[in-house]
Amino acid sequence: MMIGDMHKYNEEKHLYPPAIQQGLEQIVSRNLAAQKPGRYELDGQMMYALVQEMSTKPAEEQRAESHMTYADIQLLVSGEEKIGFSRLSAELEMADNQLAARDVAYYKHSHDESEIVLKPGMFAVFFPEDVHRPCCHVNGEKHSIKKIVVKVHRDLWG
């Protein structure tokens, strides 16, 4: 997992893998923050973006998830969002395996979960070994959020 801030992107972009740089640059060059919710093709099935608008929920109502084929770049456009994070382990019990159909697995409980809070302009990158619980309330408060999730196919990682 990686955390960054678009306000510092030009200073820090050399630290990110090329595929992550490409995804972040696509967000900016295509002005995805101004787009309506939906799916936007960036590089066919190799990289695409989901522009989402939703309300956060209590963490206990959100399911922890992971992916095997795509890494997620989750950039917050507006609002505040807490994301729980843990590493994939044998201790996690899968509740719903949709990896073959939708590249997502949901878990009953996430052990040893850490939390990050995203504010506008911040992003988190989740790789397949990263279990994440997105769209959670911050300080117990509901927030309306807009975010961009860029899906980066594993074949682009190098």
Secondary structure, 3 states (H helix, E strand, C coil): CEEEEHHHHHHHHHHCCHHHHHHHHHHHHCCHHHCCCEEEEEECCCEEEEEEEEECECHHHCCEEECCCEEEEEEEEECCEEEEEEECCCCCCEEEEEHHHHCEEEECCCCCCEEEEECCCEEEEECCCEEEEEEECECCECCEEEEEEEEEEHHHCC
